[in-house]
Amino acid sequence: MQVETNPDVSWVVELGAVEERLGRAAVVEASGERRLFQHLARQHRAEGRTNYIEIDAPLELYALARLLTPLHVVEVGVSSGVSSAYLLQALDRNGKGTLHSIDLPKLPSPRPAGTQSTDASWSIPAGRQSGWAVPFALRKRWDLRLGNKRDLLPLFGKELPRIDLFVYDVPHDDAESWKEFRGLSPLLHPGGVAIADHGPGGGLCLALRKWARQHHAAPARRAGLGLYGFRCR
Ligand SMILES: C[S@@+](CC[C@H](N)C(=O)[O-])C[C@H]1O[C@@H](n2cnc3c(N)ncnc32)[C@H](O)[C@@H]1O
């Protein structure tokens, strides 16, 4: 776990459509969630992981969830649960809202005793499940579904009345993502926010660009990261 040292307040202000002082206050509140950070760091240490994959902007996600007071947050890509935990903490503070998460867990490969692990940094430690680091106390607002986004995302299109905040932190390709985004379009409404991560230094994908255009918006980049989001008009 890395402490996020330089959160992008302007990005929060733009996506949240709030005054600077409100955006800043939400980010400051997120930075103050030290018990949550310490819990996650402790869980990671207990599994002996130093380079576990996680979103690079958990504080901005928290701040947006506080400012938008969403009823339905959809997240794709959970891994150990860093982004999920920050979103759930914000919903808990709001006193309302559900986080609907999808993850296809990467299981660790069996290896002979005494040999070095070659598992990906997002693989699940033995005996654990996606979101394993999330505090139990925060799970009451969590609808976690395990499986391929290709199969599970379309179900949200039928089950949820709306999506207020969408976070897509998963390897993706344009054709498949566009199909998924298009299917969820009727659930996005003016003021709803959609975010996709494209990896460190990654460029904006065509699918998110098209989705933003469909909702009369332009994607904004989180400074220094391959993370883009738009606010529907
Ligand atoms: C970058 S990690 C998510 C990190 C997480 N958001 C965080 O901040 O801790 C991507 C996750 O997506 C999962 N994944 C990969 N392909 C997937 C798919 N087709 N459907 C659902 N999840 C998938 C991976 O196993 C991994 O857990």
The ligand as a Gaussian input file, in Angstrom:
#p B3LYP/6-31G(d) Opt

LIG

0 1
 C       -6.367000      -3.346000     -11.463000
 S       -7.119000      -4.623000     -10.543000
 C       -8.339000      -3.758000      -9.596000
 C       -7.738000      -2.944000      -8.487000
 C       -8.774000      -2.373000      -7.529000
 N       -9.702000      -1.477000      -8.195000
 C       -8.093000      -1.666000      -6.363000
 O       -8.034000      -0.434000      -6.349000
 O       -7.610000      -2.357000      -5.474000
 C       -8.095000      -5.429000     -11.780000
 C       -8.967000      -6.567000     -11.272000
 O       -9.838000      -6.953000     -12.347000
 C       -9.941000      -8.380000     -12.375000
 N      -10.332000      -8.772000     -13.736000
 C       -9.528000      -9.012000     -14.801000
 N      -10.269000      -9.332000     -15.876000
 C      -11.573000      -9.289000     -15.488000
 C      -12.817000      -9.538000     -16.137000
 N      -12.865000      -9.873000     -17.423000
 N      -13.952000      -9.404000     -15.438000
 C      -13.925000      -9.041000     -14.117000
 N      -12.770000      -8.789000     -13.445000
 C      -11.612000      -8.926000     -14.108000
 C       -8.547000      -8.840000     -11.944000
 O       -8.524000     -10.180000     -11.476000
 C       -8.210000      -7.832000     -10.846000
 O       -8.708000      -8.271000      -9.615000

